[in-house]
Amino acid sequence: MRRKKWTPYCRLPRRKRRDSFIRLRQKIRFNDTVYGGQFTSDQLLDEPGRPALYNQWADFYFLGGDGLTIWNATIVTAVQEFWDTTEDMAHTRAWEMLTPQEQSAEAEMKFEPIWENGVRMYRLLEKPKRIYDKFEGLTYREYWDKLTGEIIRNEPPEVFESFKTDRSYRYGIGLNMVIHRNEINRASIEEAILRFRGIGETDWRAAEPAPRRDLPTESADAVYRRMKLEIPAQDHP
């Protein structure tokens, strides 16, 4: 059976876009004590005691200036963009070293049925550990991590503050925002919205990349593993 094709938000009739705009405006007003009245989100922001390093991205919605547009936004710090870029580079290189058969085996997911509160559910089975001579006796995931670290040390990519729109979204217009801030919180989101509106709500990229000194020197996995080890020591001096 052929699935019904959906229409991107930006191609909907004006009346439907206006109705959606008004509903979101009401939601933003209803949540203004939490998010400040400029946007709304399904995420918890400004959580007390949460380390800034755990606040590197957020999804949120805000209104365009034309009375019709809803911006369906994802915002990340330059640090998170750097990590995502280096991991993507490493993944591509490692993946291309696998044969089609090896790629199929790595991509395969198997599930087993389980019962929880009388309801049948499915649990993802752990994959068998596969090591490869081409990966220096490492698994695919281990080699991917190794490559990520090497890229960060030897060929770190440039990362730019930017706004990039995507008009294929079903709800609102997609917007990917990269900002050079320590963390994503209410204040940084409000600042990004103000900047986006100031340039005319369009695509933009900074003329200069974020300074290399402000970007990580190790992978996200390495940083988070160390933080998890340090937190108990802080809790129990």
Phi, psi and omega in degrees: 000129182284132179286146178289129181282135180264159182259130176303148183307318185292348179255003177290157175303150182306319182299317181293320178294321179294319178298316179295320178300314182294320179296318179292322178300320178294320179295319179298318179295321180295327183261016187295334178290338180266315187249359172092355175094357179260339184201175171220163185204163172263003183257154176273125179246160175054042179289124182301134176081356181280126181300144182302329183294340177271000181244062186256357179202164176196154171250140180200170180233141173211169188266144173279168184276358184266000181079005181230328189276135169250127176263118179262093197253147167238131181237136179226156173282165175298327178297313180295321177297320178298313178298315181299318182294315181293322178293322177295318178299314181294318179301314182299315182294316180293318182297320182290344177278345180275149173285164176305322179293319179292322177298317179298319180294321180290328182276343185294138176235132178240144182235155174236143180286140175224160179246131179224116183054040178078006181248133179280126178229178182231137180245136180289127179280143177291137181284148173296146182284119180246124176252154185230136175299322181295340178257024176062036179077016179257162171285170177301314181295319179295320180290323175303313178298318180297315179298321179301314179298320180294320179295316179300320182282320192254333182214057182299130180285155174281144179233131183244143166297141184196161169232126180227123183266156180219111186268017179266358185290148178282324178242113181073186176253130181294146179213119177254122185242131174242124181231148180265080179224161182291329181204164175262118176217185182300317182296317182289327176293316178299320178296317180296319177299316180299317179295318180298316178294326182294332179266006177094021178054059181215177179295147181199149172218138180297151181289330182240145178287164174298139181303137181301327181296340181267359183253159187296156174250004176213169186288163178299318180301318181295318181294313183291326177297318180293321179297320180296328178284328184280329184299314178300324180295326178288324181287333183232078183296000000 
